[in-house]
Amino acid sequence: MPMIGTLDVSRFCLGANVFGWTADADASFEVLDAYVAAGGNFIDTADSYMWRIPGNSGGESETIIGDWMAARGNRDSIVIATKVGSLPQRAGLGGENIAAAAEDSLRRLRTDRIDLYYAHKDDPDTAQEETLDAFDALVKAGKVREIAASNFSAERLRSALEISKRDGLASYSALQPHYNLMEREEFESSLAPLLQSEGLAAVPYYALAKGFLTGKYRDGGPAVDSVRAEGARAYLTDTGRAVLAVLEEISLGHEVPMASVALAWLAAQPTVAAPIASARTREQLDGLLPMLDLKLTDDELRLLSHVS
């Protein structure tokens, strides 16, 4: 299994942003049960999922996961990642806010520790020393096992790592970047070399390019009623069409869905521990699960890298 700091994680991370949004509690439980039954153990959520939805206030995804773990009695076999900094009432990476937000997340998750705690996005208005002091205090208290950064530039991540080293504080062990077959330039040019040199893991989000890499969005294909449809169709360029053609060819050869091939390519990239993808139904999850065991050949990996 891949490692993130001291954490053993499955090579596919289940994104929980749809829980409490397009998947209610019953549907979420079904997806979670199927994911674990297939050998998955790594779940990604955030305190801000999904506060933007009418009737929600944030923390709905964490609450569903906490209820599920309590019902199944499986907390010790699950690696839970959540995030701080984007929920409007708990915005930013100030020390007091991180401490309060962590307690909120622990309560909703019905647990005594967060396995991987992300700074959800950079906060240029707060000194990184203050942020890292707060994270370090949570680690020392046993409330957090590993800390990580999401949506950080290479420059800001490097400075955070230097501060942790200088001051003897807990240090980020992972980065959650925007990275997939259709979005490669920023990560591969500046972030990946830094992660490689510092020994950090990448846990990419939008691993399926908003659903485009599932193959659902094609010229002349049926209209797809999805909250991400417009964003996915933006990838329908000459490059996008070429990527879909190669994904389809490889998926037919392995007799697996196209989405699992796209995730397997991502999982094979340097520094990547586990790509994140979400599923609101068991059927959607079935299109992703084969990547847990799928190993692409060197030629297949090179071909996908070339066309994208």
C-alpha positions in Angstrom: 0.0 0.0 0.0 1.2 3.6 -0.6 2.4 5.6 2.4 1.6 9.1 3.4 3.9 9.8 6.3 3.1 7.0 8.7 -0.3 6.2 7.1 -0.9 3.1 5.0 -3.5 4.1 2.4 -5.2 2.4 -0.5 -4.2 3.6 -4.0 -7.6 5.0 -4.7 -9.0 7.6 -2.3 -12.8 7.9 -2.1 -13.8 11.6 -2.3 -16.7 12.4 0.0 -17.7 15.8 -1.4 -21.0 14.3 -2.8 -22.1 13.0 0.6 -24.9 15.3 1.9 -25.1 16.8 -1.5 -26.0 14.5 -4.4 -25.9 11.4 -2.2 -28.1 11.3 0.9 -27.1 9.3 4.0 -28.4 5.9 2.7 -26.7 6.3 -0.7 -23.5 7.4 1.0 -23.5 4.4 3.3 -24.0 2.1 0.3 -21.0 3.6 -1.5 -18.8 3.5 1.6 -19.7 -0.1 2.3 -18.9 -1.1 -1.3 -15.6 0.8 -1.3 -14.4 -0.9 1.9 -15.6 -4.3 0.7 -13.3 -3.8 -2.4 -10.3 -3.1 -0.2 -10.4 0.7 0.0 -9.5 2.4 3.3 -8.8 6.1 2.5 -11.7 8.7 2.6 -11.3 12.4 1.8 -13.7 15.0 3.2 -13.7 18.6 4.5 -15.5 20.7 7.1 -16.8 22.8 4.2 -18.6 19.9 2.3 -21.2 21.0 1.3 -22.1 24.3 2.9 -23.1 25.9 -0.4 -26.1 23.6 -0.9 -29.4 25.2 0.2 -30.4 23.8 3.7 -26.8 22.9 4.5 -24.4 24.7 6.8 -21.2 22.7 6.3 -20.0 19.5 7.9 -22.7 17.3 6.3 -20.1 15.0 4.7 -18.2 14.6 7.9 -21.4 13.8 9.8 -22.4 11.1 7.4 -18.9 9.5 7.6 -18.9 9.7 11.4 -22.3 8.0 11.5 -21.2 5.3 9.1 -18.0 4.5 11.1 -20.0 4.4 14.3 -22.6 2.1 12.7 -20.0 -0.2 11.2 -17.5 -0.1 14.1 -14.6 0.2 11.7 -12.9 3.4 12.7 -9.5 1.8 13.3 -9.4 0.3 9.8 -10.2 3.6 8.0 -7.9 6.5 7.1 -9.8 9.8 7.4 -8.6 12.9 5.7 -10.4 16.2 6.3 -9.6 19.9 5.9 -9.7 23.3 7.5 -9.9 26.8 6.2 -12.7 27.0 3.7 -15.9 26.9 5.8 -17.1 30.5 6.0 -17.6 30.4 9.8 -14.2 28.7 10.2 -12.3 30.5 7.5 -8.5 30.8 7.3 -5.5 29.2 8.9 -5.2 31.2 12.1 -4.2 29.2 15.2 -7.4 29.6 17.2 -9.5 28.8 14.1 -7.6 25.6 13.4 -8.0 24.4 17.0 -11.7 25.1 17.0 -12.3 23.6 13.6 -10.5 20.5 14.5 -12.8 20.0 17.5 -15.8 20.5 15.3 -14.6 17.9 12.8 -13.7 15.4 15.5 -17.2 15.8 16.9 -18.9 15.3 13.5 -16.7 12.4 12.6 -17.4 10.8 16.1 -13.7 10.1 16.6 -10.8 11.1 18.8 -8.3 11.7 15.9 -8.0 12.9 12.4 -5.6 10.8 10.4 -4.7 13.4 7.7 -5.5 17.1 8.3 -5.2 19.5 5.4 -4.9 23.2 5.2 -7.7 23.4 2.6 -6.1 26.4 0.8 -3.3 28.8 1.4 -4.0 31.8 3.8 -1.6 34.6 2.9 -3.0 36.8 5.7 -1.8 34.4 8.4 1.8 33.8 9.2 2.8 30.3 8.3 4.5 30.0 11.7 1.1 30.5 13.4 -0.6 27.9 11.2 2.2 25.3 11.7 2.3 25.9 15.5 -1.5 25.1 15.6 -1.1 22.0 13.5 1.9 20.9 15.7 -0.1 21.3 18.9 -2.8 19.0 17.4 -0.3 16.4 16.5 1.4 16.6 19.9 -2.1 16.2 21.5 -2.7 13.1 19.5 -5.7 14.6 17.8 -4.1 14.6 14.3 -1.6 12.0 13.0 -0.3 13.7 9.8 -0.7 17.2 8.4 -0.9 18.2 4.7 -1.5 21.1 2.4 -4.1 21.6 -0.4 -4.0 24.1 -3.2 -0.6 25.5 -2.3 1.9 26.9 -4.7 5.4 25.4 -4.8 6.8 28.5 -3.3 4.4 28.6 -0.4 4.8 24.8 0.3 8.5 25.1 0.2 8.5 27.9 2.8 6.2 26.0 5.0 8.5 23.0 4.9 11.4 25.2 5.8 9.6 26.7 8.7 8.7 23.3 10.1 12.3 22.1 9.8 13.7 25.3 11.3 11.3 25.4 14.3 11.1 21.6 14.9 7.3 21.6 14.1 5.1 18.9 12.5 5.7 19.1 8.8 3.3 18.6 5.8 3.6 15.0 4.5 1.3 15.4 1.5 -0.1 17.9 -1.0 -3.6 17.7 -2.6 -3.2 19.3 -6.0 -5.4 19.7 -9.1 -3.9 17.1 -11.4 -5.2 14.7 -14.0 -4.6 13.6 -17.6 -6.1 16.9 -18.8 -4.4 19.2 -16.2 -0.7 18.4 -16.0 1.4 21.5 -16.5 1.4 23.2 -13.1 1.8 20.1 -11.1 4.5 18.4 -13.2 6.6 21.6 -13.8 6.8 23.0 -10.3 5.1 20.9 -7.6 6.1 17.3 -8.5 9.9 18.1 -8.3 9.4 19.7 -4.9 7.4 16.8 -3.6 10.0 14.3 -4.9 13.0 16.1 -3.4 11.2 16.5 0.0 9.6 13.1 0.1 6.0 14.2 0.1 3.1 12.4 -1.4 0.5 13.8 -3.8 -3.2 13.0 -3.5 -4.7 14.7 -6.6 -8.3 15.9 -6.7 -10.4 16.3 -9.9 -8.6 13.0 -10.9 -11.3 12.4 -13.6 -11.3 16.0 -14.9 -14.8 16.7 -13.6 -16.0 13.4 -15.0 -14.6 14.0 -18.6 -12.3 11.0 -18.3 -15.1 8.6 -17.6 -16.0 9.0 -21.3 -19.5 10.2 -20.6 -19.0 13.5 -22.4 -18.4 13.1 -26.2 -19.3 14.6 -29.5 -22.9 13.6 -30.4 -23.2 11.7 -27.2 -26.4 11.7 -25.0 -26.9 14.8 -22.9 -25.7 14.2 -19.4 -27.6 15.8 -16.6 -24.8 16.5 -14.1 -23.7 19.4 -11.9 -20.3 19.1 -13.5 -21.4 18.6 -17.1 -20.4 22.0 -18.3 -17.0 21.9 -16.8 -16.4 18.4 -18.2 -17.4 19.4 -21.7 -14.8 22.2 -21.7 -12.2 19.4 -22.1 -13.7 18.3 -25.4 -10.8 19.6 -27.5 -8.6 17.8 -30.0 -6.3 16.8 -27.1 -9.3 15.7 -25.1 -10.7 13.6 -27.9 -7.3 11.9 -28.4 -7.1 11.1 -24.7 -10.6 9.6 -24.7 -9.7 7.4 -27.7 -6.6 6.0 -26.0 -8.4 5.5 -22.7 -11.1 3.6 -24.6 -8.6 1.4 -26.4 -6.7 0.5 -23.2 -9.9 0.0 -21.2 -11.2 -2.5 -23.8 -7.9 -4.4 -23.6 -8.1 -4.7 -19.9 -11.9 -5.1 -19.9 -12.3 -2.3 -17.3 -14.1 1.1 -17.4 -12.3 4.1 -18.8 -12.4 5.9 -15.5 -10.3 3.2 -13.8 -7.6 3.5 -16.5 -7.4 7.3 -16.0 -7.0 6.7 -12.3 -4.4 4.0 -12.8 -2.3 6.4 -15.0 -2.5 9.0 -12.3 -1.6 6.5 -9.5 1.5 5.5 -11.6 2.9 9.0 -11.8 5.9 10.0 -9.6 5.0 11.1 -6.0 1.3 10.2 -6.4 0.0 8.0 -3.5 -3.7 7.9 -4.3 -5.9 9.9 -6.7 -9.3 11.1 -5.4 -12.5 10.4 -7.1 -16.1 10.5 -5.8 -19.2 8.4 -6.5 -22.7 9.2 -5.6 -24.0 5.7 -6.4 -22.8 2.1 -6.3 -22.9 2.0 -10.1 -20.6 5.0 -10.4 -18.2 3.4 -7.8 -18.1 0.2 -9.8 -16.5 2.2 -12.6 -13.7 3.3 -10.3 -12.9 0.2 -8.2 -11.0 -1.8 -10.8 -8.1 0.7 -10.5 -7.3 -0.8 -7.1 -5.8 -3.8 -8.9 -5.1 -2.4 -12.4 -1.5 -2.1 -13.4 -0.9 -0.4 -16.8 2.0 -1.5 -18.9 4.9 0.9 -19.5 3.7 1.3 -23.1 0.2 2.2 -22.0 1.5 4.7 -19.5 3.7 6.3 -22.2 0.9 6.5 -24.7 -1.4 8.2 -22.4 1.3 10.6 -21.3 2.1 11.4 -25.0 -1.5 12.1 -26.2 -2.3 14.2 -23.2 
